[in-house]
């Protein structure tokens, strides 16, 4: 293999690791929130897990349009899908 191809493979492997890490951390935080709620600490306490997962990387939503949760989800899912390459 060429050096350029080896470098590209390494870059892609690092992206996969990062993606896997993000998904893992989000799932574990959601599981922790669920456990918090199940142990009777309430939804407010459980939401601390969600808040911390969003605030750290700067992902608190700016809902200036006043969308409902379902509208927000659907809008963002459509926008994401439209950005995906088609094969």
C-alpha positions in Angstrom: 0.0 0.0 0.0 1.1 3.5 -0.6 1.9 5.9 2.2 -1.0 8.1 1.2 -3.4 5.2 1.4 -2.0 4.1 4.7 -2.4 7.6 6.1 -6.0 7.8 4.9 -6.8 4.4 6.5 -5.3 5.6 9.8 -7.4 8.9 9.6 -10.6 6.9 9.0 -9.8 4.5 11.8 -9.3 7.5 14.2 -12.7 8.9 13.0 -14.4 5.6 13.7 -12.8 5.5 17.2 -14.0 9.0 17.9 -17.5 8.2 16.7 -17.6 5.1 18.8 -16.4 7.0 21.8 -19.1 9.6 21.4 -21.9 7.1 21.0 -20.6 5.0 24.0 -20.4 8.1 26.3 -23.9 9.3 25.3 -25.4 5.8 25.9 -23.7 5.5 29.3 -24.8 9.0 30.3 -28.4 8.1 29.3 -28.2 4.9 31.2 -26.9 6.7 34.2 -29.8 9.2 34.0 -32.2 6.3 33.7 -30.7 4.6 36.8 -30.9 8.0 38.7 -34.6 8.2 37.8 -35.3 4.5 38.7 -33.7 5.0 42.1 -36.3 7.6 42.9 -34.1 10.7 42.5 -36.6 12.2 40.1 -36.5 13.5 36.6 -34.7 16.8 37.6 -31.8 14.9 39.0 -31.7 12.5 36.0 -31.7 15.5 33.6 -28.3 16.6 35.1 -26.8 13.7 33.2 -28.3 14.9 30.0 -27.5 18.6 30.6 -23.8 17.8 31.4 -23.6 15.7 28.2 -24.8 18.6 26.1 -23.2 21.6 27.8 -19.7 20.2 27.8 -19.3 20.2 24.0 -21.6 23.2 23.5 -24.7 21.4 22.3 -27.4 23.1 24.3 -30.1 23.8 21.7 -31.0 27.4 20.7 -34.7 26.9 20.3 -35.5 30.5 19.2 -38.3 29.2 17.0 -40.1 27.7 20.0 -40.3 24.2 18.4 -41.9 21.4 20.4 -39.6 18.5 21.2 -41.0 16.5 18.3 -40.7 19.4 15.9 -37.1 19.9 17.0 -36.2 16.2 16.6 -37.9 15.9 13.2 -36.3 19.1 11.8 -32.9 18.1 12.9 -33.3 14.5 11.6 -34.4 15.8 8.2 -31.5 18.3 8.0 -29.0 15.5 9.0 -30.4 13.1 6.4 -30.2 15.8 3.7 -26.5 16.3 4.4 -25.7 12.6 4.0 -24.1 11.5 0.8 -26.1 9.2 -1.5 -24.5 6.2 -3.1 
